[in-house]
C-alpha cells in the first residue's frame, strides 16, 4: 500500500510595507477586472420579474442573465411596486395571479408613476388570455404570454421592444 504524500504548502509572507510588488500587481489587475465587470453590470438593461412561483422565477432569471440582462425579482404585488419604484427597471415580466394581489395592481401603480409610465410590461400568466388579455391591454402592455412560456420567445420579445 502506497501512502500519498501531500504537496508542499506555500506560505506567502507580506512584505513589511504591505503586499510585495508581484502581489500588488496581481491585486491591482483583479481590482481592474472587478471594476470592468461592475461597469458592465451597471450598463445592462434591468428586468423586474414578478412571479410567485419560485421555480419559474429562477428559470426566467437565469435565462435573462444568460442573455445579458440584469435581473431583480419580486414575489408579490406590494413587493413588486416597491422594487419597481426603487430599481426603475427597463422592462417588467409580470404574472397576473400573485399571493397578495394581482398583476393589475402592479400595472396600475407603475402606470401612475410618471418616470415609469412607459416601462414595457410583459404579462406571463396562467390566467386565460381571452378573459384577461383585453383588460391587460388597457394598461398598454407590450405582450401577453400564456403559461407555460418558452423563455426564448420571451427574451426575443423583450429585446425587440427594448432595442426600438
N, C-alpha and C positions, 0 to 999 in steps of 0.2 A: 504494500500500500504506500503510495507516494503522498507526502504531505505538501500541499501547495503553500508556497511562500507568498506573503503579502508584498506588493510592490513598495518600495521605499516611499515614505511620506515627505513631501517637500514643505518646509516651513518657510513662509515668506516673512521677512523681517522688515519693518518700516524703518526708513532712514530717520535720523534724528530730527530732520526738518519736515517730516511728513512722508508722503509717498516717494519712492525712488523715481528717477527720470522715466524709466520704461513703464512703470505703473501709472505715472501721471499721464503719459501719452495714451495709454490704454483707457484710463478713466475719462480723459478728455474726448476720445473718439466715441466712447459709449454714451457720453452726455450729448454729443452732437447728433448721434443716431436717434436718441430719445426725443430730442427737440424736433428733428425732421419728422418723426412719427407723430408727435403731438400736433405739429403743424398740419400734417396730412389729415389727421382725425378732425381737427377744427374745420378744415375745408370741406369735409364730407357733407353731403346732404343728409339731414336728420329726419328719420321716420319715427313717428309715435305709433306703436302697436297697442291697440286697446282690445284686449281679449281676455276672457276669464278662464279659458281652457289653457292650462299651463303647457301641455304638450304642443298645441298649435302655436302658442306664443313663442316657445323655444324654437320650433321648426322654422317659423317665419323669420324670427330674429337671426338665426344662423344663416339662412338664405340671404337675407338683406345685407348682413355684414359681409358675407362672401362676395356680394355684388358691389361692395364699396360704400354702402350706406352706414351712417352712424345710427344706432337704434336705441330708443328709450321705450319702456313698456309701462302699461297700467292695466290693472285687472278689473277695475270698476269705473263707473261714470264719474264719481266725485274725484277719484284719484286722477282720472284722465283729464278732467277740467283743470285741476291744479298743475299737473305735469305740462299740459299744453301751454298754460299761461307762463310757467317758469322757463320752459325749454324752447318755445317758439319753433315747433318742428316745421320742416319744409312740406311734409305730407303726413296724413293720418290714415292708418289702416284701422277700421273700426267695426267691431261686432255690434249688432243691434241688441242682442239679449245679454244683459250684464246683471250681475248679482244685486247691485244697489241702485239700479235704474235702467235706462235704455240708452242705446246709441243716439237716439233722438235728443235726449237731454244734453249729451256731449256736443252734437251738431249745433244745437240752439245756442249753447254757451260760446262755442268757438265763433259762430257767425255773428254774435253780438259784440265781439271784441274787434275793433277796427283793424288792429295790426294783424289779426288772424283771419279776418273775414274772407280772404281769397285763398286760404290754405286748402289745397286739394284733399278731399276726403274720399277714400276708397272703402266702401262697405263690403265686408266679408261676413255673411250671415247665414245661419240655417233657417232663418225666417223666410217664408215664401216671397220671392221677388214680385210676383203678381199682386200680392196683398200689400206689401210694404215698400216696394220699389217706387211707386208714384209718390208716396209720402216722403221717401228719402230724396227724391228728385226736387222736392220743394226746397230742400237745403242746398241745392246746386252741387250735388256730389259729382265726383269725377267718374265713378264707375261703381256698379253693383255686382258683386260676385256671390254666387251661391256656394255654400259648403257642400261637399269637400272642395277645396280650392287647389288648383295647380299653381304652386308658388312661382313657377317660371312665368306663367301668364300674368300674374300679379306684378312681378318685378318689371316685366316689359311695359305694362300699362303705366306703372309709376314713372319709369324712365321717360316714356313718351310724353307724359304730362309735364314732368319737371324740366325736360330738355327744351320745351317750347316756351 
